Amino acid sequence: MRATTVMLLAIGLLILTHWANNEPTVNTKMTVELVFALIVIAALDQGRTEPIATGFAWLFLAGVALSSKSILTALSKAGGTTTTKKAA
């Protein structure tokens, strides 16, 4: 999978994460940062720097997916999967 594709998936997941946590999904600062990151990854996603771009894109995706406010966390809260402590 191309690094640019992985970055687009990560950006989509980040937008869904913001939406799931009732945060602003898109604002000017976030848009500029994401477009810059996508341009950098797309520029690196060719020739000898392709493995570096792929690594950065996968790291970005992992960071978004494993963050404390990720959509996976929000979905688990909505599903009602909570742990209960046993009374001693």
N, C-alpha and C positions, 0 to 999 in steps of 0.2 A: 504494500500500500504506500502510495506517495506521501511525503511529509506534508504537503499542502492539504491533502485530503484529511489527514489526521488532525491538522490544525483547524480545519473547518468543522470537523466533528467536535473538537474540544470547545470551539467558540459556541456552537449550538448547545452543547451541554452546559456551558457557563450561562447562557441566556436562560435556559430552562431552569437552572439552579436558582438564579435570581427570581424568576417568576414563581417557583415553588415556595420560596421563602418570603413572598410578598415584598420584595425589594424592587427598586426601579430596574427594569430589564435593560433598557438602553438609554445611555446619556452621552453627552458629547465627549467627556473625558474617556469613558470606557470605549467608545467607538474609535477614537483616535488611537488609543493603545492597542486595540485588537487589530485594526488595519495595519498599524506599523509592524506588529508581530507577524501578521500574515505576509506582509511584503518581504520582511527579512527572511522568513522561512522559505517563501517561494523563490527568492533570489539564491538562497543556498541549496535549493532542491534540484541541483543539476551538477553534473561533472564530479569532480573529486570531493566536493563538500556535501554531497548528497547524504552520506551516513551521519554527518553532524546534524544536518537539518532534520533527518528522521529521528535521531535521538532527542533533540530538543522538542520536537512535536509530540513524541510519546511521553516525555517528561511533563509537558504542559497538560496533556490529556490526563495523565495520572494525578497530577496536582489538583485538577478540577474535580475529577471523579472521587478522590479520596479526602477532599477537604471536609471540615467539620460541618459546613452548611451545604454539602452537595445534595443533588437531587435524590441520590440514593438514600441519604439520611432522612430527607423530607418524606420520601415515599414510605420508609419504614415507620416513621412516626404516624403517618396517615393510616397505615395498615393496622395500627394498634399493637404492634409487636413490642411489648415492654417486658422487662424482667421484673420479677417481684422477689423481695427478700423473704426468707422464711423466718417466722417468729421463733426466737430461742426459747 
